[in-house]
Each structure stands twice: as structure tokens, then as C-alpha cells.
Amino acid sequence: MVEVLVIKSMERVAASQALRKTGITLLLALICGCRSVATPESTLSAIRQKNIPVQSPDEQVADFEDLALLTEALLLVKRYYVEDSNFTDLVYSAIGGMLQDLDPNSSFLPPASLKSLDDTTRGKFVGIGVNVESGDQGVKVIAPLQDSPALKAGIKAGDTITSVDGDSLRGLSLEDAVTKMRGESGTSVKVTVERADGAHEQVELLREDIKLSCIESYRMLQGEIGYVRLKQFTATTVDELEDSLRELVKAGARKLIFDLRDNPGGLLSAAVGVADLFLEKGSMIVTLKSRSGEESEHEYAAGGRGYKLRDLPMVIMVNGGSASASEVVAGALRDNGRATLVGQKSFGKASVQSVVKMSLRPECAVRLTTGYYYTPNGTLIHGQGIEPDHEVLLTLVNQRQIQRHYRQEAYRVRTPDEKAAEEPDDKQLEKAMELLSQREAG
């Protein structure tokens, strides 16, 4: 049933005028990037100083009225909706809905989400240090992280964390459950752990700074092949990868397998840095094009950072989970004739997301798609993906076995020449080794 609510005409006229004035002020302030809401006159002056193109009067009026319409809708919900609504939540939802309608990769980042993103890109966070996945009764522990509070307290792979500080995790999303386990460094948290044998135990932990490694596995194969699996691109990726490669070279690696399967990407700067490790100085890595086309093109080239790596025969493994920065690296190394690709077609997500903090509320941000990546040969990756030179298909079950195996391997302490335990059946890896066995190191 829908009830039509009629507001008195005089009230609507007054409200409309007030909303239009508010809309003008806010819109102009946002155009200028002001940190406080200025008057329309002072904001227009700031626009002129910044040389921002000013719209025609008719375009301005239309935009102001649209903004006033949004404000009116928010106020109507706040005033008349059957249940009381927090106005900030309404505004955040409105912004989130607007960005979500643009494309799947643009989004609004309220304070908690922005902090989580910052933690991920920095390669560290504060928590108890467990790698988890969704479970029926809570979250299931894949493995505790090295030197973490969870490891020191005896939490093991296969355990299930069912509650945090007395709050059940059953039915919560994985993100919400992880948020409950995180907090400020040095703070105490009590978790209820269900062991594999069904026993329950309450464990009290102190949250600590936890470093996230980008390397899930690195080791020697067949005596002279070095293998590295990279799980994400963060601020620490290049240094971590370079350290792992040095270890492999010292262990006798003369050929290399670089596993980017199921790597969703991350920072563009990390992707450029990784490609730089393998390319001659001046080699093109990637071109970024934004809405303005050639006027906003930006090219990234190798700076010559690589060490003892440019002559190693190399195979890169990719699949449908390889996206964004992974595709940038794979495309750059193949187009430069530096690597052969094995596996399955990559995801095809090569758009640029810029995280812009809000001027009026810097603890919030918008993640906005601002451009597309092109390989050195000028190929658009986004929506297309990258086809491997040698396609090797795996079943879904086999893929999941491999994913889980390497997630567990990421937290084992061992030397690079130690064989991984219980290797899964991996025909893509076998193909990569076969191709390298046919090539001689330079």
C-alpha cells in the first residue's frame, strides 16, 4: 500500500529555495576542493583562481537543481520514513549507491573501509594474526601468521573462531568477522576457539602490528628452476620479491617461474616496480589513458633496477583470478619478449582506481575509476583479459586445492630449496617446468 503525502505548497516553495541555495553552495565548494563550505561568491572566486572551466548559466542551474533534489530526498527520508534514520548513514548510502552504479570497481569508503584499504596497501594491520575463511559456525583458520599472537596462543589450522568478546561470528560476513578481530595495538580481545575435535576453548590475546607478506611461496624446482608465487601488490612487494629472488639465485636458480595466479592486483607503483626488476632500462611497461585521451596519457618505463634477472629464462603463470596489477606485469613482460605466459585467460580488470579523500570529511574517500591500462604493444587489457601463450585448463576442484595449498604454504618457515609438503596436482606448473627445461639460461 502506498500513501501519497502532500506537503503544503508554501512549505515546498520555501524548502525548495533553501535546498537550491544549499545545493549551489555545496556543489561549488566541492568543485573547488574547499575544506569548509564557502559562500557561492567566494567559491566562484576560488574557481577562477584555479582556472577550472566554468559551466554555462543553464548548465549550472540544472546541476544545482539536481543536487537540491538529492538533498530533498534525503530530508524526506529523514523526516517521514517509518523508522528513525541516522542522517550520516543516509548520506553514505546515497554516495555509495551513486558510485556503485558507475562500475563495479568504484565505491565509497567510509572511515572503517578506508582504514582497511590503507592497511592492505601498506602491507600491515593490527590484529591477532590469522588467515581465515568463512565457516558454518564462525571463521575457519587456514593458518596463523608467523610470530603472531594467534600462533603464540596455540591457535592452529583447522580451528574455528566462533565468537569475539562474547559476540557470535555465526552468520557474519567474512569482512565483518575480521573487523571484530582487529583493533588498536596492545588492546585485549577474547576469542572462543572450536578445535578440530569439537572441544571449545576461550583464548585471550593482545592485538599486535601484523606484517602481511606478499610472497605465498618461493622454492627451487628440479635443481635449477626458481619458483615464486606472489599474492598481491602492496607497498612492500618489490622489496620482498627482490629478497626472494636473491635467495633463489644464491640457491642456484638459472630459470624462473613467476606465479601470478589468483593475484587480484593492488598498487600500480608496485606493478611497475616488479616489471622493472626484469626489464632493460627504458623498456615500456604500461600506458595509462584517462577520459581526456592522449592529452592525459602517461607512460611508465623501466628504470633499470633489475639485478642478475634479465638473462634468466622466465615463465609467468596466470588464470582467471589474475587481475589488474598482475595483468600489467604479465602484459609488460610478454610484450617485451621477456616471458612466456602459461595457464588460463586473465580476468580483464585493467582500470585505474584513484582513491580521493573527501575535502569536507578526510576520514572518508571515494575510489573512482579514472583510466585504463594498455600494454606496451597498445593492447587494452580491460574487459579483454590476456590470453596465455600456452593454455592449460584446470578443474574448479583442482584450482581450489592449489589455492588452499599455497595459502597454507605462505605461513610455513622453511628454506627456499625445501620441497613444499603434499604438492597438489598442478598441470599448469608442470607445463611451465616443461617449457623451461627446453631452454638454456643465458
C-alpha angles and dihedrals in degrees: 000000000000123000117201110223115206117201118200112267095236091052090051093050093050092044091048093052092048093047092048091052090048091048092052092050095047096044094050091046091053093047089055096043091237118174092212131037109262130190115272090250095054092043092052088053089053090050091055092049091052092048091233111165109255118221123234116268092254092051091048092051092049093050093046092051091049090051090048088051090056091048091049091051091052092050092048091053091047093050105036110023111117093243127046112260130202106241094216090054090051092051092047090050091050092051092045092051092049093052094042090057091057097063138316093265100053115085147153117255114206116193098280094046093046091051091049091051091048090051092051096048092046090052096236142077141173117256145091096294111244132141106219144175133198117285137181095251099029132307122335118223113236092180139328114246121250115278090358127145088247093055092047090050092054100253107156140194109278095033118123122220104214103175142013119210089343095308113122117235093202111123094010121126116253090248093053092047092051090048090057091054093050125074143121120337112263096021120128125241131180119213129186111223125199110204125217090258092055097257117138126218133176113222126191116209139178114229115238140182106277122201116215116215118216092204114085095179141353126176146130122275127195093354100286107036117096117207126200127176116197119197103186145356113245139147091280099044100097095049093045093048093047090052091050092048091051089053091051094048090050088050090056105269111166096162132036141216113196111195114205096160114138090005105141094196130237133186120025090213089058092049091051090047093050093049089047089062091066105033137080116252112278096023111141114248107176142336122222119206123185133190094288091061119210093005089065099038116134123187125203118204133182115269096202100256095140121118124202089329107097094081099045113109105240142197123191120204119211137169142168090294093057106101146156110349090020090058091047091056095043092048094046096050094045095046089051091052090245102120144020118228122227130181131036136332112290123243099261100230106137103142123126118244115198116197108215119186115224113253093214094044111019093184086071129060144179121234102211132182105237106165151346133256123235125194120239089266090057096255117151108228099187113101090000107065125200120283114220120237088233116031116209116175125211130193118249090246091052092049091053092049090053093046093051093044093056094043088058092043090056091073100044117106109224143127120269093249093054113107115242115249120255098358111211122230103273115174092175091059090046090054091049091052091046092054093048093048087062093055132072122223115247 
